[in-house]
Amino acid sequence: MKTLYLCDLDGTLLRSDLTLSERTCRVIGRTVSRGIAFAFATARSRTTALKVTKGLTVPLPMIAYNGAFIVDTATGRILHKRTFTASQAEEICGCLQEFGLSPIVYRLAEGRERFSFYPGRVSRPTMDFILSRGDDPRRDPLTEEEDILAGEPFYFNCIAEEAALRGAYERLRDRYEVLYYDDIYSGERWLEIMPRGATKAEAALVLRDMLGCGRIAAFGDSVNDIALFETADEKYAVSNADPRLKALADEIIPSNDEDGVACKLEQLFSSEPAML
């Protein structure tokens, strides 16, 4: 039975300096060339994932935005998506406003992905994050007259003080997929809101079937990988992973800075015949 090997990026496959080692690129290329199904599952978009995985020469499918999209990285085509209805997006925005939060809203509008925000409203940490995106083509600062919910919103992001984020989290978590955690790079507190069913776990099942696989093996490091681990048939946590994820793992592998995923792939497939 064919297995889909699904790997998180930040903190798992990527080293702490946001690069892939030559060894990791080589091992993944060899793995895919043998006919083994390998894909990314990340909170990143295709745009930012391609920047940090540019050492790879093989096209891979990816689960993006924590499960809101499945994307063909080679073409950018969206293979599967979950978006908010207009009334859901309005409810979420209203709730965030009650707690003094101004989000980044990721949306499909006029045929392209955008991350939209009101520059005069967002928090300082949110603006720092936006500026860190550089010349990202999705960047979409709005005037006060423009509608941040136009098109198909699919992902809300807020970076702010704990009390406000906690209040919105408690209000929304029963109706949507809501993540509330500390960012591994900045240490800032993040709140992310996706449509119900937009999780790495749900998207993994869809991608598994798309690729004709019968099993899932997952690699991860963070709390946003918990549902994926609960769904997967094999679970590998890097040694730098959150203790809650380690508790679910079948095996603890070396850290992201020690090429833990590449180590495990070599162990699994170094003597296996090609599956072409």
Residue pairs with C-beta under 8 A, 6 or more apart in sequence:
1 213
1 214
1 215
2 37
2 211
2 212
2 213
2 214
2 215
2 275
3 36
3 37
3 213
3 214
3 215
3 216
3 217
3 233
3 234
4 37
4 38
4 39
4 204
4 207
4 208
4 211
4 213
4 215
4 216
4 217
5 31
5 36
5 37
5 38
5 39
5 217
5 219
5 265
6 38
6 39
6 40
6 41
6 63
6 200
6 204
6 207
6 216
6 217
6 218
6 219
6 228
6 232
7 13
7 38
7 39
7 40
7 41
7 218
7 219
7 220
7 261
8 40
8 41
8 42
8 200
8 218
8 219
8 220
8 221
8 222
8 225
9 40
9 42
9 44
9 49
9 52
9 53
10 18
10 42
10 43
10 44
10 184
10 185
10 221
10 222
11 184
11 221
11 222
11 238
11 240
11 241
11 256
12 219
12 220
12 221
12 225
12 238
12 241
12 256
12 260
12 261
13 20
13 24
13 40
13 53
13 219
13 256
13 261
14 20
14 52
14 53
14 256
15 21
15 256
15 257
16 256
16 257
18 52
19 52
19 55
20 52
20 53
20 55
20 56
21 259
21 262
22 55
23 259
23 262
24 55
24 259
24 261
24 262
25 55
25 56
25 57
26 262
27 259
27 262
27 265
27 266
28 38
28 56
28 58
28 262
28 265
29 56
29 57
29 58
30 269
31 38
31 265
31 269
32 38
32 58
32 60
33 58
33 274
34 269
34 272
34 274
34 275
34 276
35 274
35 275
35 276
36 269
36 275
37 211
37 213
38 60
39 60
39 61
39 62
39 63
39 207
39 211
40 49
40 53
40 60
40 61
40 62
40 63
40 73
41 62
41 63
41 67
41 200
41 203
41 204
41 218
41 220
41 225
41 228
42 49
42 62
42 63
42 64
42 66
43 65
43 66
43 192
43 224
44 52
44 64
44 65
45 64
45 65
45 106
45 113
45 138
46 62
46 64
46 71
46 73
46 76
47 113
47 136
47 137
47 138
48 133
48 136
49 62
49 64
49 73
50 73
59 72
59 73
59 74
60 73
61 70
61 71
61 72
61 73
61 79
61 207
61 210
61 211
62 70
62 71
62 73
63 69
63 70
63 200
63 203
63 204
63 207
64 70
64 71
65 106
65 154
65 155
65 194
65 198
66 155
66 177
66 179
66 192
66 194
66 198
66 199
66 200
66 224
67 82
67 177
67 194
67 197
67 198
67 199
67 200
67 201
67 202
67 203
67 204
68 81
68 82
68 83
68 106
68 154
68 155
68 194
68 195
68 198
68 203
69 78
69 79
69 80
69 81
69 82
69 154
69 203
70 78
70 79
70 80
70 81
70 203
70 206
70 207
70 210
71 77
71 78
71 79
72 79
79 210
80 203
80 206
80 207
80 210
81 108
81 154
82 154
82 194
82 195
82 196
82 197
82 198
83 108
83 152
83 153
83 154
83 195
84 92
84 152
84 153
84 154
84 195
86 149
88 176
88 195
89 105
89 149
89 153
90 149
92 156
92 172
92 176
92 193
93 103
93 105
93 148
93 149
93 156
95 168
95 171
95 172
96 102
96 103
96 156
96 158
96 168
98 168
99 164
99 165
99 167
99 168
100 160
100 164
101 123
101 158
101 160
101 164
101 165
101 168
101 191
102 117
102 118
102 121
102 122
102 123
102 126
102 158
103 117
103 122
103 156
103 157
103 158
103 193
104 115
104 116
104 117
104 122
104 126
104 129
104 130
104 156
104 157
104 158
105 115
105 116
105 117
105 148
105 149
105 153
105 155
105 156
106 113
106 114
106 115
106 116
106 138
106 153
106 154
106 155
106 156
106 157
107 113
107 114
107 116
107 148
107 149
107 150
107 151
107 152
107 153
107 154
108 114
108 151
108 152
108 154
109 116
109 150
109 151
109 152
110 151
112 138
113 138
114 138
114 139
114 140
114 151
115 130
115 133
115 136
115 138
115 139
115 140
116 140
116 141
116 142
116 148
117 126
117 130
117 140
117 141
117 142
117 148
118 141
118 142
118 144
118 148
119 127
119 141
119 142
120 144
122 130
123 158
123 159
123 160
125 159
125 160
125 186
125 188
126 157
126 158
126 159
126 160
128 186
129 159
129 186
129 188
130 139
133 139
142 148
154 194
154 195
154 198
155 192
155 193
155 194
155 198
156 191
156 192
156 193
156 194
157 190
157 191
157 192
157 193
158 164
158 165
158 168
158 190
158 191
158 192
159 183
159 188
159 189
159 190
159 191
160 189
160 191
161 189
162 189
165 180
165 189
165 190
165 191
166 180
168 191
169 178
169 180
169 191
172 178
172 193
175 196
176 193
176 194
176 195
176 196
177 193
177 194
177 195
177 196
177 197
177 198
177 199
178 191
178 192
178 193
178 194
179 190
179 191
179 192
179 194
179 223
179 224
180 189
180 190
180 191
180 192
181 189
181 190
181 222
181 223
181 224
182 188
182 189
182 190
183 189
183 190
184 222
199 227
199 228
200 224
200 225
200 227
200 228
201 227
201 228
201 230
201 231
204 216
204 218
204 228
204 231
204 232
205 216
205 231
208 214
208 215
208 216
215 233
215 234
216 231
216 232
216 233
216 234
217 232
217 233
217 234
217 235
217 236
218 225
218 228
218 229
218 231
218 232
218 234
218 235
218 236
219 236
219 237
219 238
219 253
219 260
219 261
219 264
220 228
220 229
220 235
220 236
220 237
220 238
220 241
220 245
221 237
221 238
221 240
221 241
221 242
221 245
221 256
222 241
222 242
222 245
223 242
223 244
223 245
225 245
226 244
226 245
226 248
229 235
229 237
229 245
229 248
229 249
230 248
234 250
235 248
235 249
235 250
235 251
236 249
236 250
236 251
236 252
236 253
236 260
236 261
236 264
237 245
237 246
237 248
237 249
237 251
237 252
237 253
238 252
238 253
238 254
238 255
238 256
238 260
238 261
239 252
239 253
239 254
239 255
239 258
239 260
240 255
240 256
240 257
241 249
241 252
246 252
251 264
253 260
253 261
253 263
253 264
254 260
254 263
